[in-house]
Amino acid sequence: MFLLQIRNAAYSGEHKKVFAYEAHTACDKHNFILGVHVTPGNIHDSVAFDSLYDDICQHYPEHKIVAADSAYKNPWICKRIFESGRVLTSAYTRPKTKDGNHPWYMYVYDEYFDDVICPEYKALHYSTTNRDGYREYKSRSYLCADCPTKAMCTQNAKCEKTLQGISGSVL
């Protein structure tokens, strides 16, 4: 088993411009460091992951379990780990919904039509897959314009609701 974690060397609060970098570290179960990749702070974690993961897999093929913090929990990284025959263990992240909005579980995925059904029984159609690997579903503005629960769904000026899901399941 090895653990992937990020250590931020500088924090940029209030939009201050500072020199920041991240140290992506892989450790074994005894906390011995197996590999480190240092990247600028503006590099996405999934980009830094590839080179570190390839190095660890090449030098330590006996490790079959990957423990990673939530920064590494995205579709691309999960796919890479599972396709290499390893198991990923990561922290649970609870679905996030704004206060006063429809809860996430009120949106139901329709596998037959590849749509998401909203609480008012309107379809949100597949739109695109974003660069993080999430499938995006969007409502039709003409259907949402007169919706009685529009305020609980979207504050978008175009009356569009956008949801993200992974391989057909809505988050």
N, C-alpha and C positions, 0 to 999 in steps of 0.2 A: 504494500500500500504506500502511496505517496500523496502528499498534501500540496495543493497549489494555493498560494495566498499572495496578496498584494500588500506592499508596504509603501504608503505615500510619504515622500520625503518633504513635501511642502504643501501647504494648504492655501488655496486661492479663494478667499471669501470676499464678498462685496465687490466682485469683478476687478480685483486688483491684479495687475500683471506681475507675476513672480516667476522665477525659474522653478519649475516643478518636474519631478521625475518619479517613476514608479519602479520598484524592484519586484519583479515577479519571481517568486521563490518556490522551488519544489523540495520537500523534505520527506524523509522516510518516517516510519512509525516511532523512531527514537529521536526525532527532531534533528537528525544529521542532514545537512544541506546536500541535495543531490544536484541541483542546478539553479542558476540565477540568470535572469535576463533583465537588464535595466533599459527602460524605454522613457522617452519624453512623456510628460504628463498628458499631452493631448493625443496620444496614441490609444485607440480603443483596445480594451482588454482582449477581445477575440483575435486581434492582429498579433499581439504579443504572445498569445497562447500557443500558436502554431509552432513557432521555432523552439520554444521551451519544451513543449510536449514531444516534438520529434527527437530532440536531444535525449530526453529522459527515456523514451521508448527504445532508442537505439542502444544506450549504455546500460539500461536496467530493464531488460525485457521480462524479468521474473515478476515484476509488480503488476498485479491484475486489478487492483482497486484504486480509484482516484477519488480523494476527498478534496473538494474545492469549495471556496466561499462563494457567496451569491454573485459576485462580480463575474464569475465564469459560467453562470447559469443562463445560457442562451442556446438556441437551436443548433447553431453551427458547432459549438464546442461539444454539446451532448452527442451529436451525430458522429463527430470524430472519435470520441471516446468509445461509444458503443460499437462502431464499425471496426475498431481495433481489437474487439473482444474483451474489453475491460468494463468494469462496473463503475458508475459515477455515484458518489454519495455527496449530497449538497444540502444546505440548510433549506428548510421550508420557507417559502415566501408566500404570504397570504395575498389573495387577489385584492387589488386596491380599487375602491369605489369612493367617489366624492360623497360627503354627507348630503342627504336629501335626494340623491339620484337613485334610480332603480338599482337594486343589488345585482352583482354580476351573474348570479345563478338564475335570474329571471330571463336571461337570453339563452335560447335553446338552439343547438346546432341541428340542422336538417341535412342528414347525410345524403339523402336521395337527390336533392336539388343543390347541394353544396351552398346552402344559405344559412343565415342565422335568423331566428324568429324573435322579434322583440316582445315585450310584455303586452303590447297592444295588437299582437298577431300580424305584424307587418314584416316583410322579408327584407333583410339586409343582404345584398348580393356580394359575392366575391369580387373584389376590385383588383388587388395586386398583392404581390409578396414583397415586403420591404427589405431593405438591405441587411437587416438583422435576422431574416429568415421567417418572420411572422407573416401569416396570411391576414390580409385586411379585408373587412367586410364593411360596405357603406350602404346607408339607406338612400332612398329616393326622396329628394327634397319636396316634391309635390305631394307625397304621402304623409310626410311629417309636418307640413306647414299647419294643418288644422288638427293635429293630434291633441287630445285632451291632457296628456301627460308629457307634453314636449318639454316643459321646464324641468322635469325629473330626468330627462334623457339627454338633451343637448342644449347648449347656449350658442351654438354655431349660427352665424348670421344667415347662412344658406339653408338652415334647417336640416343639416346632414349629421347623422350619427356614424362614427367610425369605430369599429371594434377590431382588436387583434386576436388571433388564435394561432395555435400550433397544430399543423396537420389535421385540421378539421375540428379541433376542440377549442372552444372559446375560453379565454382566460378570465 
